[in-house]
Amino acid sequence: MTAVRTELFTLPAAALGEPNPLAAVADTSEPPYAVSGALPEEIAAGMGFGGVRNLFPYTMQDGYERELAPTAFESVVIENAHVRARVLPQLGGRIWSLRDLDRGVELLHENSAVQYANLALRDAWFAGGIEWNIGTRGHSPHTASPLHTAIVETEAGGILRLWEFDRLRETVFQVDLWLPEDSRVLFAYVRIQNTSGRDAPMYWWTNAAVPQTPATRIHTPSTSSVATGYDGAISTVEITDDILAPAQAPYAADYFFDPVPGQRPWVAATDENGDGLALLSTERLRGRKLFCWGEGAGGHRWQRWLTPDGRHYAEIQSGLARTQFEHLLLPAGESWDWVEAYGNIATGGSDAAAAAHRVEALWPAATMDRALENARSHADLPPGAPLVTGSGWGALEQRRREAAGLPPVGSAGTRFETVTPEIGVWLELLETGALPAANRRELHPSYVRGEAWERLLEQAPRTWSTTAHLGAMAHARGDIERAGAYYAASFALAPNMPALRGRARLRIETGRTEQAANDYLAAVGYALPAAQRALVVEGATVLLEAGDTAGALRVIDRADSDVRGIGRVRFLRASALHRLGRDDEAGQMLHEGIEVANLREGDETVSDLWSTVFPDEQLPVDYDFRMKV
């Protein structure tokens, strides 16, 4: 029979650190993609809407470093005689391991550590396992955060339910995992409920990291794809044997496999024995993709950066749309759902025809609709006692809607009752009409957005903190004039760090760089330690980008010594020294070693700095993160 049990699971992990206390107000939207050749009209249409200006009201998760320490995580094991899965609810519900017990094969890239790096929408991401991404293009805001987790008891056994409120689209997602007694595949029922009251641009991709060796082969029924690399260009590409061998890829690339009319969508990866993960699903999840890091020096460096023991991986993925450049419109009041299945394709070799036959044997197409109907019958069953609690934002939204006489956030199957410290100030605003007092050296380090919350803040007693929050809300949506007025009003009520920081960003965005440097200097002086790190990194970065090198160096020098010693800050200092013509000092820092824990995927500034300071010296492998030809 199938067992569902909880276990403490210890592995080396970096400390995530505290969330960045600064509001994510900057415009971080991506530039338009460069399209080479004609794309299908469907894809072009989906690329034309749904992008977000930034991640507000989420805060960034960029306070981690690289040091690893043994860390105990709550895990849930789902096991029958054939398959064992381990899920980590505290880490976005990641399926960390999926093992075929009959064949003795691990189907996923089971990482040797939780090593954070800057690849997610909120920065912190880690490699390995199966993850679920919702909202907009990128690794989900929930990647490194706990999900609400409970077991749902049914007549057929236990279901592991994971759910959360997505603040970006104000929708609810749930993932129900179950393993029938004799099944050789783990099933996942996914449902997205749009109870926001308006149509929501939607994005969903399930990403599975799989072991990569020279023998790894990808299987798909497709013969063509839409491809892109780190140069940002998009083109249509015929699928060749070389593409299906990720260890032969010269550089990092994404291949979005074209759907085959009349055939179910699927993708699989096999090893030299024909064992490997197959991603299967019902029809709604129609996109399929391969990602590989490539065999360039930068690709190898990223693999080592993400997996400390040096093993390589590729990713096979499944999505709502044909590519990850698109959003689909989820109408107000509607839900989308589907079933996914994960199992060993076990082809016995690399033959494509054998792979297609094995897919049908693994999960017969004739049973897919029945699996979906069965999952729907359990979707609204109430969950049992919480195993792990997620954020309190769903509970806050639930109370706001109750007070306004609006429909609930979720359903009986996705209850939101958890009150967490981060929502405390907003509950007080909702219940009393006022914000609690705040320290002028930091703003309440959580944020809300939307017309309803703005009205509540505008009706509240006017304080420096209410106006600073209104400024951040206006700034985040791009209303620069109104944001500036709110920041000025906040500072007039009481000098405070958030207003200084907001004004500094606005001045950068409107070309008043020298004034921005003075504001950042003052804000760093005001800030508590947790905010000082974020202010110094942001201030020095934007000032360097704006050409105020001296101002950037002044901001760094104003910081406490422990902040100046952070790898990111040391890199910014070396960059400033180089621009000021002080290459002896910059070069000494580079030779000493600079490790930027949250170097962004595709960011080549470290290698660029080395090559500029030392044009005649070979780039050290530790600095080589170059992902383009």
N, C-alpha and C positions, 0 to 999 in steps of 0.2 A: 504494500500500500504506500501511498504518498505521505511523507512527513513534512510539516512546516514547523521549523523551530528557530529560536533565537540563540545566538552565540556571540560572545565577545570575540573579536577578531583583531589581532595585533599585527601591525606592520609598520615599517619606517615611514614617517610622514613629516613634511614640513609644517610648521605652525602657520595657520592662515593669517593670523594677526587680526587687529581690529579693523572694521570697515573704515574706509576713507570718510572723514566727517564732512568734507566739502561737497556741496551740491553739484551734481553732474550736469552743469548748465551749458557747457561748450557745444558747439555744433560739430559733431563727430560723424556726420553722414558721409557716406562714401561717394566719390566722384562717379559720373556716368561710366559704364563699361564701354570699352572699345570693341566693337563688333566687326569681325572679319567675315564678310560674306553674309548671305541672308539667313536669318533665323526663322523658325516657324512662327507664324502670327500669334499663336497661343503663348509662346514663351515671351515674345516681345511685349504683348499686352500685360503679362504678369510682372514684367520688369518695370512697368510704368507707374506703379503706385505701391504704397505700403511701407516705404522706407521710413525710418525714424530719425529725428534730428539728434537725439541722444538717448541715454538710458534713464533719465529722470522719470520717476522719483527714486529709482534704485540708487544706492551708493556703490562706489567701486570697491572691489576686494583686491587691493594692491599693497597690503601691508606685510606680505610674507617675505622671507628670505630663503636661502637654499639649504640651511642646516636641517638634517633629518634626525628624528628621535623616535624610539618605539612608541606607538600610539594605539590605544585600544578603541576600536569602533564597534558600535552595535551592528550586528549583521543578522540577516535572516537567511536560513538555508532551506531550500525547497528540494526534496529528493525523493526519487522512486528507485526501482531496481536498475534503471537504465541511465538516468540523468541526475546530476547534482548541480544546482545553481546557488551561488552566494550573492546576496544583494546588500548594498551598503546604503541604508536610508539617509544617513547623515551627510552623504556625499552625492546629493541629487538623485538618490535612488539607483545609483550605478549598479548594473549587474557586473560584479567584479570577476566572477568565474562561472564558466559553464562547461561542465565536464561530462563526456560520454563515458559512462562507467563500463559499458560492454567492451569498448575498444581501448579504454585507458588513455583517452586523448583529451587534452584541454583545448577547447575550441576558440577561446578568446586570448588576446594578449593580456595575460594576468601580470600586471606590472609588479616590479620588485619593491616599489615605493609609491607613495603619493607625493609627487614632486611637482609643485605648482609652477606654472609659467603663464605668460601673458598671451593667451590665445582665445579667451572667452570675451563675451560682451562686457562683463564686469571685470575683466582682467584674468583672475585666477582660474586656471584650468589644469587638468592632469590627464595623462594618457592612460588608456586601458579600458577593457570591458565594453559594455553596451550602455550608451547614454541617450537621453531624449531631449530634443531641443525644440523650443516653442517660442513664438512671438515674432522674431525677425531674424534675418540671416546672421548666423554666428552660433557659437556655443552658448547655451541658454543662460539667462540670469540666475537660474537655480542650480547651475553646475556644481558649485562648491558649497551649497546650502542644504540643510535638512529638508526633507519632505514629510508631510503628515503620513504616518504609516500605521496600519492596523491589519489584523487578520479578519476576514469575513468568513463566517462559517456557513457552509451550504450542505445540502444533502449529499453532494458528491465529494465533500472534503473542504479543506481550507483554501481560501484565495488570499494572496497578499495584495493589499491595496495601498497605492501611493497616490497622493493628490496634493494639489496646491492651487492657490489663487495667483494668476499671472497679472502683475500690476501694469505691464506694458500694454496689454490689450484688454485688461479687465475681464478676463475669461477664466474658466476653471478647467484644469485638466486632471484626469485620473488615469492611472495605469493599473490594471488588475492582472496579476501574474498567477498562473495556475499550471499544474503538471498532473494530468490524469494518470491513473495508477499504472497503466502499461505503456504510456506514451514515451516516444523517443524524441519529442520536441517539447520545449517550454513555450507556453502560449502567453501572449500579452494582449489584453483588450485595452484599447486606448479610446478615450472619449474627451472631446473638447466641447464645453458648454458655453455659449455666448449669451450671458444674462445681462450684458452691459446696457442694453436698451438701444444699441446702435450697431450697424454693420462693422465688422472688425476684419482688417487685413490679417490673414493667418498664414503661418509658416510652421511646418513640423518636419523634422528629420530625425530618424533613428540612426545613430552612428555606432558601428561595431568595429573595435580594433581587433585585428586578427594577426597571428604570428606571421612574419615574413622571413622566408629563407630563399636561397637561389631557386628552390624547387616550387615555390608558391605559384599557383595559377588561379586566375579569376575566371569564373564561368557565368555566362549570361546568354539569354536567347537573342540579344541585340546584335546588330552588325554595324551600327553607326552610333555616334555620340555627339554631344556638345562638350567641348573641352576648353579649359582655361588653365593658365599657369600664373606665376607671380608677377608677370608683366601686365596683368589686368585685361588682356585680350581674350575675346570669346570667339570660337570658331567651330565649325562642324568638322568632325574627324571620323574617318572610317576606322572601325575596330580591327586591329591586327593582332597577331600572336604576341608581338613585342609589348603592346599595351596591356595585354592580359598577363604579363609576367612583371609584376611591380618591381622586382629586384633588378630588372634591366632598364628601368626608367632613368634617363640621364639626369633629369631635374624634377622637382615637385610638380605635380599636375593633378587636376580633377577631371574625371571623365563621367559625364552624365549620360547614361545609356538610354537611347531612344526606345520608347515602348514598341512592342511588336503587336500589331493588330491581331486579335483573336487568341493571344497567349497571355497567361497570367504573368505578372511581373515577379522576377526573382533575381537574386545574385548570390554567388557562393565563392568561397576561397578554399582551395585544397592544398595539402602538402604532398610530399613525394609518395605517400601511401594512398592518396585519394581521400584522406580525412580532412574535414574542415567545416566551417560554419556556413550554413545556408540561411539567408534572410528571405522569408516567405511572408505573404500577407494577402488579405482580401483586397478587392479591387480599388478601394479608395486610396490606398497608399501606393501610388503608381510609379513614383520616381525611383530610380536606382543609380548608384554612383560608386566609383572607385576613387580613392585618394591615395597617392603614394608620395613619399618624401623625396624619392629620387636618389641617385647614386653620386650626386655631386658632393663636394666637401661640406657645403652648408646643410644638405639633407642629412648627412651622417652626423654632423654636429648637433642638429636638432634631435635626432634619435637618441644620442647620448645624453643630451640635456634633459629629455623627458623620461628616459628609462635608465636609471643609474647603472644597472647591470649590463647595459650595452646591447640587449636584444632589440631587433628591429621589428617594426609592425607596419601594416598597411590598414586602411579602413574601407569597409564596404558599408553602404548606407542606403536607407529607404526614406522616401519623402512624399509629401502630399502633392507637390508640383513636380514637373519634369526636371527642373533645375533648382539650385539654391539662390538664383537671382530673382525669383518670382515670389509674389504673395498671391493667395487666393482669398476671395471675399467670403467670410462666414457671416451669413445674414443674422440680424438681431433676433434673439429668441430661439435660434436653431442650435442643434448639436451635430457634430460630425463624429463618427466612430468607425473603428475597424479592428481586425484581429491580426496580430503578427505571430509568426512561429519561428523559433530559433532551434536548429538542430544540426546534427552531423550529416552531411550529404553522403559521406562514406562511399565514394564512387569506385574505389579499388584501383583508381588510376586517374589520368588526366584527360580522358576522352570526353569531348563535349556532349556527344549523344548519350553517353552513360550518365552524365550529370543531369541532363534533362529528364531522363527516365527515373533517376533516383529522387529528384524533386517530387515527382508525382507519387512515388512510393512513400516518401517521407510524410507528406501531407496531401492526400488525394484532393484534387480540385472539387470533386463532388461533395466533400464534407465541409468545405469552407463556409458556405452559407449557414449550415447548421451550427457551426462553431460560433459564428457571429450572433445568431439568435439566442444561443445558450448563454453567451456572455452578457447580452442585453438583459436577459431575465434576472441576472444577479447584480446588475450595475447599480441599482438603487437600494440594495440591501444595506442596512446600517452596519458600519464597521464596528468591530469590537474595541476593547480597551486600547488606547494608543501605545504603540511600541516606541515610536519616536514622534515628536511634535515638530511641525514645520513653523512657518512664520505666523505672526498674529495679524497679518494684513487682511486675510480673508475674514477674520472675526471683526476687525474694524469696519470693513466695508459692509459686512452683514448688519452691524449695528447702525451704520449710517443709513442704510436702505430701510431698515425697520423704522427708524425715526422719521423718515420721509414718506413712509407708506408705500415703498417700492417692493417689487418681487425679490425673493431671496437670492443670494449669491450662487449657491450650489443646489444640491439635491439632498435627499435623505442619505444617499451614499457618500456624499462629500460634505461632511459637517465642518463648520468653522467656528470653533469655540475657544481656541487657545488665545489667551491674553499674554503677550510678551512685553518686556520692558520697552522695546522700540516703539510700540504704539501707545504708550502711556500718556504722553503729552496730547496726542490727538484724541484719545478717549476723553480726556479732561476738557478739551475744547468742545467736543461733541456734547458732553453732559452738562457743562457749566457755562459754555459760551466764552471762555477765556483760556488763554495759554498760561501754564505755570511760569514762574520767574525762571530766567535763564542766565547763565554766566556769559558776560560780554566777551569772554575770551574763546567762546565756542557757541555755536548755535545748537539747538536740539539736533543731534546727529541722525535724524531721520526726516523724511520729507513726504509730502502728499501733493497730489495735483488734481486738477479738474475744477469746473465751475462751482460745484457744490462746496468744495473746501475753500475756494477763494471767497465765496460769499460769507462763510463762517468766519474767516480771518478778518474780512472787511468789517463785519458786524461786531467783532470782539473789541474790548478796550484797546486803544491804540498804544502799542509799546514798540520799543526798538526791535523786539524779536518778531512780533506779528508783521511789521513792515519789511523786515529782512526776509522772512519767509515769502511774503508776497513778491518781493523783488526776485527771489530765486525762481519762483513759479513763472513769472513773466519772462525772465531771462532764458529759462529752459525752453520756452516755446518760441523764442526769437523776437519777443516784443521789447526791443532794446530801449526805446524811449521810456516806456512805463517802468521797466526794470531800473533804469537810472534814477527815475524820480523816487521810487521806493527805497533804493539804497541811500539816496541823499536824505530822505526823511528819517530813515532808521538811524543814520549816523548823527543827525541833528538831535534826535531824542536822547542818544547816549553813544559816545564813541565805542565801536565794537568791531571785532575781527570779521564777522561775516559780511558786514557792509563794506569794509575796506577791501576785502577779497573780491566781492562782487563788483565793486567800482573798478578795481584793478583789471579784472577780466574785460569789462566793458571798454575800458580805455585802450587795452590791447586791440580789441576788435574794431575800434574806431580810429586807430592810428595815433593815439596819444601815449606813446611809449614811455617817455620820460616821467610823466605823471604816474603811469602804471607802476614803474619801478619804485617810486616813493611810497605808493600805497602798499605794495607787497612788503617793502621793508617795515612799514608800520604794522602791518598785519602779522608778520613773523614775530615782531616784538610783543604783540598782544597775545599771541596764540599759546594755548596749552600744548604740552609736548606731543600729544596725539595729532593735533592739527598742524603743528609746526613742520613735521616731516612732509605732509601733503602740500603745504603752502610753499615750502622751499622747492620741492620737485616741480610743482606747477609753475611757480613764478620764474625760476631759472629757465625752464624749458621754453615758455612762451616769450620771454625776453630775448633769449638767444634766437628764436625763430624770427622775432621782430627786428633783430639787428642791434639790440642794446646789450652788447657783451659786457660792458662795464657794470651796467645795472644788474645783470644776472650774477656776476661775481659778488657784488655787494650783498645781494639777497642770500647767497650761499654763506658768505662770511658772517652774516648776522645770526646764523643758526647755531644751536648748541653743538658741542663737539660730537655727540653720538649721532646726530643727524648728518653732520658733515662726513662721518665715516661710512655712511650707507653707500653701497655700490653705485646706485643710480646717481646720487649726489656727487660722488667722486668722478663719475664719467662726465657729468655736466660741468664740473670744475675744470677737468682736463680739456674739454671742448672750449670753454671760455679762455683758458690760458693760451691755447693754440691760436684762437682768433685774435688775441692781443699780442701775438708774436712771441710768446714765451714758450717756445717749443721745447727748450731744455726741461722746464718744469712739467709740461704736459707729457713729454716722452718718458720722464722718470716715473710718473704715475702709471703710464701704460706698461712699462717694464716691471713695475712692482706687481701689477695685476689688478684689473678692475673687473668685477663680476656684477653685472646688472641682472638682478634676480628676475625682474619683470620686463625683460627685453621683449618687445612686441614681435610676434610672428611677421616675418618679412622686413623687419627693421635692420638695416645694414649700416647704421650710423657708427657702430663700434669699429667695424672693419674699415669704413671710410676714414675715420679719424686716424687709425693706425697708418693706413696707406698714404695719408696726407702728411703726417708727421715723419714717417719713415718710408719715403718713396722707394728707397733702394733695398729695403729689408723685406723678407718673406713674411706674409701674414701668419701669425701663430694660429694653430688649429683651434685654440680656445676662443679666438675672436672671429672665427670664420662661420658666420651664420648666413652667408650669401645664398639666396634661393633662386637667382636668375642667372641666365647665361652671361 
